[in-house]
Amino acid sequence: MTADQIGIWLERHVPPLFRSRGRSGILAGGSPYTMVVTKYRFRNNRSAPRQKCGLRSAATTALAVLILVGCASATPTPINSIEPLVGKWSGTLDQGGGLQLFYLTINPDATLVATWGLNWNNGTITIEKGVASYQMSPPPREGTFRYYPGGRPSLFMDDTFFSFHAVMNKGP
């Protein structure tokens, strides 16, 4: 392969960003290969302008951290009756693999029907001291609910013994 062929290949395959803006030509005492390498050497990043970190970006970062800390510290509402939980819930389920669609129906008689993938579980809900617990089968599962009221209420299901974490919103 000649130097011209190498140069043509480099022009077709090396993005302009990585090409040198310097002179191209045979360096003193160099060879045609040196010319090609000199013409298409990678530029260092020192020539790029430095990005200024001003007050605006620092304030944006501080606000984002504040929002994340505020959301993480939200406490669930105590559940004293079945009424806020009654209805159809839909969301996602994490069992350690990928997320799956999860559907939960809670009835006024404190029974539930949960479906995800090919699974269909029936169960019951008990409420004691502001904590709602569930038991469902098959296979046997039990855990607690965390309820967050608001514009669109959220419900979290966490299993006591297995990797089973569902996040749902009320509605279709």
Secondary structure as the mmCIF struct_conf table of DSSP 4:
data_model
#
loop_
_struct_conf.conf_type_id
_struct_conf.id
_struct_conf.beg_label_comp_id
_struct_conf.beg_label_asym_id
_struct_conf.beg_label_seq_id
_struct_conf.end_label_comp_id
_struct_conf.end_label_asym_id
_struct_conf.end_label_seq_id
HELX_RH_AL_P HELX_RH_AL_P1 ALA A 3 HIS A 13
BEND BEND1 VAL A 14 VAL A 14
HELX_RH_3T_P HELX_RH_3T_P1 PRO A 16 PHE A 18
BEND BEND2 ARG A 19 ARG A 19
BEND BEND3 GLY A 22 GLY A 22
BEND BEND4 GLY A 25 GLY A 25
HELX_LH_PP_P HELX_LH_PP_P1 ILE A 26 LEU A 27
TURN_TY1_P TURN_TY1_P1 ALA A 28 GLY A 29
HELX_RH_AL_P HELX_RH_AL_P2 PRO A 32 LYS A 39
TURN_TY1_P TURN_TY1_P2 TYR A 40 TYR A 40
HELX_LH_PP_P HELX_LH_PP_P2 ARG A 41 ASN A 44
HELX_RH_3T_P HELX_RH_3T_P2 ASN A 45 SER A 47
BEND BEND5 ALA A 48 ALA A 48
HELX_LH_PP_P HELX_LH_PP_P3 PRO A 49 LYS A 52
HELX_RH_AL_P HELX_RH_AL_P3 LEU A 55 ALA A 72
TURN_TY1_P TURN_TY1_P3 SER A 73 SER A 73
HELX_LH_PP_P HELX_LH_PP_P4 ALA A 74 PRO A 76
STRN STRN1 THR A 77 THR A 77
HELX_LH_PP_P HELX_LH_PP_P5 PRO A 78 PRO A 78
BEND BEND6 SER A 81 ILE A 82
HELX_RH_3T_P HELX_RH_3T_P3 GLU A 83 LEU A 85
STRN STRN2 GLY A 87 ASP A 94
BEND BEND7 GLN A 95 GLY A 98
STRN STRN3 LEU A 99 ILE A 106
TURN_TY1_P TURN_TY1_P4 PRO A 108 ASP A 109
BEND BEND8 ALA A 110 ALA A 110
STRN STRN4 THR A 111 TRP A 116
TURN_TY1_P TURN_TY1_P5 GLY A 117 LEU A 118
STRN STRN5 ASN A 119 GLU A 128
TURN_TY1_P TURN_TY1_P6 LYS A 129 GLY A 130
STRN STRN6 VAL A 131 SER A 137
TURN_TY1_P TURN_TY1_P7 PRO A 138 PRO A 140
STRN STRN7 ARG A 141 TYR A 148
BEND BEND9 GLY A 150 ARG A 152
STRN STRN8 SER A 154 ASP A 159
BEND BEND10 THR A 160 SER A 163
STRN STRN9 HIS A 165 LYS A 170
#
